[in-house]
Amino acid sequence: MPLEYFDLRADHDIYPTRQPDRETWIERQDPVVWSDWSDAAPISRAETEFFDRNGYLVLKGLFEPEEIAALVDTASELRGALAGSDDPTVVTEPDSAAVRTIFRLERTHRLMDRLSRDRRLAGIARFLLGDEVSIHQSRLNYKPGFSGKEFYWHSDFETWHAEDGMPRMRAVSASLLLTDNRAHNGALMLMPGSHKTYVSCQGETPENNFENSLKRQEIGTPSQQSLSDLARMHGIEDAEGPAGTLVLFDCNTIHGSNGNITPQPRSNAFFVYNAVSNALVEPFAAEAPRPDHLAARGTPRPLSLHDGALV
């Protein structure tokens, strides 16, 4: 059962978090799907209802094999070129120099920029959010075979609200799989329906928390009690699929992934779309905002969407 429900008042931050002495559950105050479905929508009515109910959606067959092959080659080139880099946009595994994440993906390569604006990603995000969209964050995630570490359970919105100043739950993540993602090699795990509950986490934000959290997140994660309750209430689903599968999930869906001890690496291109009306303000639970490569600040610029094949 929930530990506590917070008494919401209009003159307060409606999603307070990082309380020093308690963890609370807060009922979601924002829509999940911000547009009314019509025949012109980029996804079906059933898919829209599934996303609204479960907080995620898995779509297959949107991209041609040659498009995925070009993206896979580009991702491999980027990892090779940036291996051992001390650039802050590159994150390595906790115990090795292997590349774990490359941020600002759309700025690293023309093809990745084109992908970020593709209507098959950004167009769906624009429909779900009911607004023009901008990129809040982008990254190439890579979980190497044998040694890829886990990503612990969390809600992205909790961090984006606390440390970036994202006001409302009006953002969606789009993860395009660049390898086969299966449960055994660390596919994304989600708790369907968990996006309707905001877990206000216990523990104040340390200075420059991002320096550690990008490798191993500890602050801003729900307690084991809350995770157990949520898993019992909603279950856990694996977002599995072959390369080319698109996984969309709401900013507040609780998710994580296991480590990868198989020989098969797991990789995806990841774009976070934020409604332009949901521009960042000062962080709600941190002394200073995270760097721009983790959270795009300033006046949002709506993306110009592209149609047609990537290559």
C-alpha positions in Angstrom: 0.0 0.0 0.0 1.2 3.6 -0.5 3.3 5.0 2.3 1.4 8.3 2.3 -0.5 10.6 0.0 0.6 14.2 -0.1 -2.0 16.9 0.4 -1.9 19.0 -2.8 -2.5 22.7 -2.8 -2.5 25.0 -5.8 0.1 27.3 -4.2 2.7 24.5 -3.8 5.0 22.6 -6.2 2.5 19.9 -7.1 5.3 17.3 -7.4 7.6 17.9 -4.4 10.4 15.4 -4.0 13.8 14.8 -2.3 12.3 15.2 1.2 15.0 14.7 3.8 12.7 12.7 6.2 10.1 10.9 4.1 8.9 9.2 0.9 5.4 9.9 -0.3 3.1 8.9 -3.2 1.4 11.6 -5.1 -1.5 11.1 -7.6 -0.6 12.3 -11.1 -2.1 15.7 -11.8 -1.4 15.8 -15.6 -2.9 14.0 -18.6 -1.0 11.1 -20.1 -2.2 11.7 -23.7 -2.8 15.4 -24.3 -4.5 15.1 -27.7 -7.9 13.7 -28.7 -7.5 10.8 -31.0 -8.7 11.1 -34.6 -8.2 9.3 -37.9 -5.3 11.8 -38.5 -3.3 10.5 -35.5 0.0 8.8 -36.1 -1.0 5.8 -34.0 -4.2 3.9 -33.8 -6.9 4.4 -31.2 -6.1 1.1 -29.6 -2.4 2.1 -29.3 -3.3 5.5 -27.9 -5.5 3.9 -25.3 -2.8 1.3 -24.4 -0.2 4.1 -23.9 -2.7 6.1 -21.8 -3.4 3.0 -19.6 0.1 1.5 -19.4 2.5 4.4 -19.9 4.4 2.8 -22.7 4.0 1.5 -26.2 6.1 -0.9 -28.4 5.9 -0.4 -32.1 7.5 -2.7 -34.7 8.0 -2.4 -38.5 8.3 1.4 -38.7 11.8 1.4 -40.2 13.3 -0.4 -43.2 16.3 -2.8 -42.7 18.7 -0.4 -44.6 17.7 2.5 -42.3 18.5 0.4 -39.2 21.8 -0.8 -40.7 22.9 2.7 -41.3 22.0 3.7 -37.8 23.9 0.7 -36.3 27.0 1.6 -38.4 26.8 5.2 -37.2 26.4 4.1 -33.5 29.5 1.8 -33.9 31.5 4.6 -35.4 30.6 7.0 -32.6 31.5 4.5 -29.8 34.8 3.8 -31.5 35.6 7.5 -32.0 34.7 8.4 -28.4 36.2 5.4 -26.6 38.4 6.8 -23.8 37.2 10.3 -24.3 37.1 12.6 -21.2 34.3 14.7 -22.9 31.5 15.2 -20.3 29.0 14.1 -22.9 30.5 10.6 -22.8 29.8 8.3 -19.8 31.7 5.0 -19.3 30.8 1.9 -17.4 31.3 2.2 -13.6 34.2 -0.3 -13.6 35.7 0.1 -17.1 36.5 2.6 -19.9 33.8 1.0 -22.1 31.3 3.6 -23.4 28.0 3.4 -21.7 26.3 6.6 -22.9 26.9 9.3 -25.5 24.7 12.5 -24.9 23.6 15.1 -27.4 23.3 12.4 -29.9 21.6 14.7 -32.5 24.7 16.9 -32.4 27.2 14.1 -33.0 26.2 13.0 -36.5 23.9 14.2 -39.3 22.0 10.9 -39.5 21.2 11.0 -35.7 20.0 14.6 -36.1 17.8 13.4 -39.0 16.5 10.6 -36.8 15.6 13.0 -34.0 13.3 14.9 -36.3 11.8 11.9 -38.0 8.0 12.0 -37.9 7.9 8.3 -36.9 9.4 9.5 -33.5 8.8 13.2 -33.1 5.4 13.1 -34.8 4.1 10.5 -32.4 5.6 12.5 -29.5 3.9 15.7 -30.7 0.6 13.8 -30.8 0.9 12.3 -27.3 2.0 15.7 -25.8 -0.5 17.8 -27.7 2.1 20.5 -28.5 5.1 21.2 -30.6 8.1 19.4 -29.2 11.8 20.1 -28.5 14.5 17.7 -27.4 15.1 17.7 -23.7 17.8 15.2 -23.8 19.2 12.6 -26.3 21.7 9.8 -25.9 23.1 6.6 -27.3 22.8 3.9 -24.7 25.1 0.9 -25.0 25.2 -2.1 -22.7 28.1 -4.3 -23.8 28.1 -8.0 -23.6 29.4 -9.8 -20.5 29.9 -6.5 -18.5 27.0 -4.2 -19.1 25.7 -2.9 -15.8 22.1 -2.5 -14.7 20.0 0.8 -14.7 18.2 0.9 -11.3 14.4 1.5 -11.1 13.4 5.1 -11.4 11.0 7.7 -12.9 12.8 10.0 -15.3 10.4 12.8 -14.4 11.5 12.7 -10.7 15.0 13.6 -11.8 14.0 16.0 -14.5 11.7 17.8 -12.1 14.1 17.8 -9.2 17.4 18.6 -10.9 16.4 20.1 -14.3 13.3 22.1 -13.4 10.8 20.4 -15.7 7.5 21.7 -14.3 4.9 19.2 -15.5 4.6 15.6 -16.8 4.5 16.5 -20.4 7.4 14.7 -21.9 7.9 11.3 -23.6 10.9 9.1 -24.3 11.5 7.4 -27.7 14.0 4.6 -27.7 14.8 3.1 -31.1 16.5 -0.3 -30.7 19.7 -0.7 -32.6 20.2 -4.3 -31.5 17.8 -7.1 -30.6 16.7 -6.3 -27.0 15.6 -9.3 -25.0 15.1 -10.0 -21.3 18.3 -11.9 -21.2 20.5 -9.1 -22.5 19.1 -6.3 -20.4 16.0 -5.1 -22.2 14.1 -2.2 -20.7 11.7 -3.2 -17.9 8.6 -1.2 -17.1 5.8 -1.2 -14.5 2.7 -0.7 -16.6 0.4 1.8 -14.9 3.0 3.2 -12.6 3.0 6.5 -14.5 -0.2 7.4 -12.7 1.6 7.6 -9.4 4.5 10.0 -8.6 6.9 8.7 -6.0 8.3 11.6 -4.1 11.7 10.2 -3.0 13.5 10.6 0.2 17.0 12.1 0.3 18.3 15.5 -0.5 20.2 16.1 -3.7 24.0 16.2 -3.3 26.0 18.8 -5.1 26.8 17.7 -8.7 24.7 14.6 -8.2 24.7 13.9 -11.9 28.4 13.0 -11.8 27.6 9.8 -9.9 24.0 9.2 -10.9 24.8 8.7 -14.6 26.8 5.6 -13.7 24.9 4.4 -10.7 21.7 6.1 -9.6 21.0 6.2 -5.9 19.4 9.5 -5.1 15.9 9.9 -6.6 15.0 6.3 -6.7 12.0 4.8 -4.9 12.4 2.7 -1.8 12.4 -1.1 -2.0 9.0 -1.0 -0.2 7.5 1.3 -2.8 9.0 -0.7 -5.7 7.6 -3.9 -4.2 4.2 -2.3 -3.8 4.2 -0.9 -7.3 5.4 -4.2 -8.8 2.6 -6.1 -6.9 0.0 -3.6 -8.1 1.1 -3.3 -11.8 3.5 -6.1 -12.6 6.7 -5.8 -14.7 6.9 -6.0 -18.5 10.0 -6.4 -20.7 10.1 -4.1 -23.7 11.5 -6.7 -26.1 11.9 -6.5 -29.8 14.3 -6.9 -32.7 16.5 -4.1 -34.0 14.3 -1.4 -35.4 11.6 -1.6 -32.7 10.5 1.7 -31.3 9.7 1.9 -27.5 7.8 4.9 -26.3 7.2 5.6 -22.6 5.8 8.3 -20.4 8.2 10.5 -18.4 6.8 9.1 -15.1 6.7 5.4 -15.9 8.9 3.5 -13.4 11.5 1.6 -15.4 15.0 0.0 -15.2 17.0 -2.8 -16.8 19.1 -5.7 -15.6 22.8 -6.1 -16.3 24.0 -8.0 -19.4 26.2 -11.0 -18.9 25.4 -12.5 -22.3 27.7 -12.2 -25.3 25.0 -10.1 -27.0 25.3 -6.3 -26.5 22.2 -4.1 -26.2 22.1 -0.6 -27.8 19.5 2.0 -28.5 19.2 5.6 -29.7 17.2 7.6 -27.2 15.4 10.9 -27.6 13.4 12.7 -24.9 10.7 15.0 -26.4 9.4 17.8 -24.2 6.4 20.0 -25.0 7.5 23.5 -25.8 5.0 24.8 -23.3 6.8 22.8 -20.6 10.0 24.8 -20.7 12.5 24.2 -17.9 12.6 26.6 -14.9 14.9 26.5 -11.9 15.4 23.0 -10.3 12.8 22.1 -7.8 15.1 20.1 -5.5 18.7 20.9 -6.4 21.0 23.9 -5.8 21.9 24.3 -9.5 20.6 22.8 -12.8 22.5 20.0 -14.5 24.6 20.8 -17.6 23.0 21.6 -20.9 23.9 18.3 -22.4 21.7 16.5 -19.9 18.8 19.0 -20.0 18.3 21.6 -22.8 17.7 24.9 -21.2 16.7 28.3 -22.7 13.7 29.0 -24.9 12.6 25.7 -26.6 12.8 25.6 -30.4 10.1 23.5 -31.9 11.5 20.7 -34.1 10.9 20.8 -37.8 9.7 17.3 -38.6 11.0 15.2 -41.5 9.2 12.6 -43.6 10.6 9.8 -45.8 13.4 7.3 -45.4 16.5 8.1 -43.4 18.8 6.8 -46.2 
